[in-house]
């Protein structure tokens, strides 16, 4: 799966090493030495994937990720020397598709690139479908969530989880599966973050977050989207208040 990949990395030796490994896989690689150049190249070249170092001069990687997410739906893999859970969550909430901590193996990065591109390709084939459950609509093309016709603001991480659940109503997803499908992560210490995102989603789409009608907990397993939800005036009112 050859792709055009933008590598934003201010360490020239590291950038060259990553470039050579990716080119061996058949990818076309664009290297940007700082965040400003990365934004310019992303806008000019429309890459299929961006590899983004967090600590960069001029504009840091987090700001680049935030800006790119307002302009395009390009997959983003973030690289960072920071390894705390708060840093990982910040990257995910900004819309990163994967997160690798330094030092890392170039072979691991190539494998992650392969996985993210494959997942992105699968998602593109499903993006024509608007998922409708009761008064809830999840629109992958417009990257929107609507409740009773009213738009609901969600973070990129929340959208990915909700879209995964809404695509298969009634199917139970483990926390681990949601992490892997939505973010490409398989680190067990992050499983509880799915609970936080689901809790935030319930505040936004449920009439009563303590008695959810859409996002259901399957105790000891994970979560599922209800197969049908009854229309509710209270839900519509709550959606209107949230917009």
Secondary structure, DSSP 4 states (H G I P E B T S, - for coil): ---EEEEE-S-HHHHHHHHHHHHHTT-EEEEESSHHHHHHHHHHH--SEEEEESS-SSS-HHHHHHHHHHH---EEEEEES---HHHHHHHHHHT-SEEEESS--HHHHHHHHHHHHHHHHHHHHHTTPEEEETTEEEETTTTEEEETTEEE---HHHHHHHHHHHTTTT--EEHHHHHHHHH----GGGHHHHHHHHHHHHHHH-SSGGG-SSEEEETTTEEEE-S-----HHHHHHHHHH-
